[in-house]
Amino acid sequence: MLADPSRQASYDGTAVMADWLDSDRCCFFSDQDGFRNLYFFNAKSGEVKQLSFFRTDLADARYVTVGGKKSLFWMHSDPIHTTMMLMECQDGAEVR
């Protein structure tokens, strides 16, 4: 089970990204904290880590290659503004 079973998540709010980072690691969306956010999953270790902590739903996320490194690009919007973020997949460091 990827999502925390002690927290309620909707079926519509949960989805694994189609592309995986590699054979053991992927990202998935879940609304288990009340909003659609992005999570990291390592199948080898069983680790699940929340990557975004928005208080409105995350719009979308994609893997992109920047400077030869695979990164996560995501977009989040609320009624006032749109935020775009680039995060390195290897260590979770925010790039921009």
C-alpha positions as CSV (number, residue, x, y, z in Angstrom):
1,M,0.0,0.0,0.0
2,L,1.5,3.4,-1.0
3,A,-0.9,5.7,0.7
4,D,-1.0,5.9,4.5
5,P,-3.9,3.5,5.5
6,S,-4.7,5.6,8.5
7,R,-5.6,8.6,6.3
8,Q,-8.5,8.8,3.8
9,A,-7.6,9.2,0.2
10,S,-10.1,9.2,-2.7
11,Y,-9.7,6.9,-5.7
12,D,-9.9,9.8,-8.1
13,G,-7.2,11.7,-6.2
14,T,-4.6,8.9,-6.3
15,A,-2.5,8.0,-9.4
16,V,1.0,6.7,-10.0
17,M,2.9,8.6,-12.7
18,A,3.1,6.5,-15.9
19,D,6.9,6.9,-16.2
20,W,9.1,5.7,-13.4
21,L,12.4,7.4,-12.4
22,D,14.1,4.0,-12.7
23,S,13.2,0.4,-12.2
24,D,12.7,0.9,-8.4
25,R,11.5,4.5,-7.9
26,C,8.4,6.4,-9.0
27,C,6.2,9.3,-8.0
28,F,2.5,9.3,-7.3
29,F,-0.3,11.7,-6.6
30,S,-2.5,11.3,-3.5
31,D,-5.0,13.4,-1.7
32,Q,-4.5,11.6,1.6
33,D,-3.7,14.9,3.3
34,G,-6.9,16.5,1.9
35,F,-5.3,17.9,-1.2
36,R,-3.7,16.4,-4.3
37,N,0.1,16.3,-3.6
38,L,3.1,14.5,-5.0
39,Y,4.8,11.6,-3.2
40,F,8.0,9.6,-3.9
41,F,8.0,5.8,-3.7
42,N,11.0,3.5,-3.6
43,A,9.9,-0.1,-4.3
44,K,13.2,-1.6,-3.1
45,S,13.2,0.0,0.4
46,G,9.5,0.6,0.7
47,E,10.1,4.3,1.5
48,V,7.3,6.7,0.8
49,K,8.0,10.4,1.1
50,Q,5.7,13.4,0.6
51,L,7.3,15.9,-1.8
52,S,4.8,18.7,-2.0
53,F,2.6,20.2,0.8
54,F,0.1,22.4,-1.1
55,R,-3.2,23.4,0.4
56,T,-4.9,23.3,-3.0
57,D,-4.6,20.5,-5.5
58,L,-1.4,20.1,-7.4
59,A,-2.2,20.6,-11.1
60,D,0.4,18.2,-12.7
61,A,3.9,16.8,-12.6
62,R,6.3,15.4,-15.2
63,Y,9.8,14.0,-15.5
64,V,12.1,16.2,-17.6
65,T,15.8,16.0,-18.4
66,V,17.8,19.1,-17.7
67,G,21.5,19.2,-18.1
68,G,21.6,15.4,-18.5
69,K,19.8,14.9,-15.2
70,K,16.3,13.6,-14.7
71,S,14.2,16.1,-12.8
72,L,10.6,16.6,-11.7
73,F,8.7,19.6,-13.0
74,W,5.4,20.4,-11.4
75,M,2.8,23.1,-11.6
76,H,0.5,24.3,-8.9
77,S,-2.2,26.9,-9.3
78,D,-4.5,28.7,-6.9
79,P,-6.9,31.6,-7.6
80,I,-4.1,34.1,-7.1
81,H,-1.0,32.7,-8.8
82,T,0.7,29.8,-10.5
83,T,3.9,28.2,-9.1
84,M,6.2,26.0,-11.2
85,M,9.0,24.1,-9.6
86,L,11.9,22.0,-10.8
87,M,13.3,19.4,-8.4
88,E,16.3,17.0,-8.8
89,C,15.1,13.4,-8.7
90,Q,18.3,12.0,-7.1
91,D,18.2,14.0,-3.9
92,G,15.0,16.0,-3.9
93,A,16.9,19.3,-4.0
94,E,14.8,22.2,-5.3
95,V,16.5,23.6,-8.5
96,R,14.2,26.5,-9.3
